[in-house]
Amino acid sequence: MDKLIDKMVDTRWFMKIVALILALFLFDSVYDADKELKEINVPGQQDSAIIEDVPVKSYYDTENLVVTGTPDTVDLSLEGPKSHLESAKKQQNFEVYVDLTNAEIGSQRVEIKIRDISDKLDVTINPQYADVTVHEKVTQEFKVDAEFNNSLLGEGYTAEAASAEPKTVKITGAKEVIERISFVKATLDVKGPITETIADDATVRVLDREMNKLDVIVEPQVIRVTVPVKQLSKTVPVTIVRNGEPQDGVTINSIKLDVNEASITGREDILNETESVRVEVDVSKIEKDTVLTLPVIIPDGISAVDPKTVKASVDVSTEENAGKEEEGSTDEPAEETQAQDQEVTKTFSSLAINLAGLSEEYEAALKNPASGRTSITVTGKSSRVQDLKADDFNLYLSLADLGEGDHEVPINADGPSGVDIKPAASKATITITKKDEA
């Protein structure tokens, strides 16, 4: 048997038959008719997808031109093999663009294109075209108006003009847009109430005449805005108010205060209306010379006063220690003479401040007091003061030899002789400008 097998192996035809049989077995194990049919049936793997908000890149001369009208994003509709679709959706390594490298200034319609995407995918871009305008690029420097909301100020506080740092910015955009610029503003966004100077960053806004925001490039986009804030205050005279009647045999010769003026703080409208504060002396309880510590009484709307108290020195005469001037004289004339000789204080409010000596080529405006009026305190003998009226006095500023600008000028007061006149404010601030030539 072994010899027979050896003889068959040595036979050339036997080996060919064996090789053929082995080849048939191998073919049958590898070849699958159904599988081949599936590979051919490609339409079963086709799919579609939509990719939304794909950014659009614009290519043009950015140094000299500005382009408007190009959409920021587009939507893509894709069709093709599922594997390619999934890859495109996940990686998005393609580019949607508009080629304006050879575009001329003016309006035109351009096609939105895509590149670096598989050629096995059918792509539809929505929108397919864009109506764009190519403008000449312009850069100009503009002054920034710094602002903030005055209503946020705390009660009794005022603010000076807001300032910007830097004061100017460079604005770049289409020539037609730059020409429409009417306002360049930086508004401070803070919370109130504001009771001290504030400084913070603010974004620059560029607006047209109708306050519409313009599409431009601002450099720098954020600047520093400072608003000086201070407390509203005013100096007014302290007046004496006598309450009650002196006791029998007691005469109040005079009442003098150690402080005749006080600084008050409050809302601007209340300050403008307030011409004085007061102390009240109850003379019905005074029997001898005395010094009283009294509170300074302020009107409604005034939030603070300095000083809060003053000392009042009361000079008193009584019948027991009153000397007889001459024998046989009656008491009544002596009391009348004494009343007339006592020193009293009287306040006249809201007197106009006049301007004197100003050259004809100039005009002047009072800045402080803004109302152009102030009060005066008149001190003198009762017989001299009691019949005085506001018309008896003249307040004025001497503006001779003063030129353009802001000046602090003493307030002069003229009035009847024999009395001491003291304005509530010793000085006024005035602005002098040159008259416009006709």
Protein Blocks (a to p, Z undefined) as FASTA:
>chain_A
ZZmmmmmmmpmklmmmmmmmmmmmmmmmmpcfklmmmmmmmmlmgccdddehiacddddd
fklgccehiafbdcdddeddfklmmmmmmnopaccdddfklccedddddddddehiafkb
ccddddfbdcddddddddddddddddddfklpcehiacdddddddfbdcddddfklmmmp
mbdcdddddddddfbdcddddddddddfkopacddddddfbdcddddddddddddddddd
dedjddehiacfbacdfbfbdcddddfklmmmpgbdcddddfklpcbdcdddddddddeh
iabdcdfbdcdddddddfklmccfbghiafklmmmmmmmmpccddddehiacddehiafk
bccddfbdfklpacddddddfklmmmpcfklpccdddfehiaeddddddddddddehiac
ddfblbdcddddddddZZ
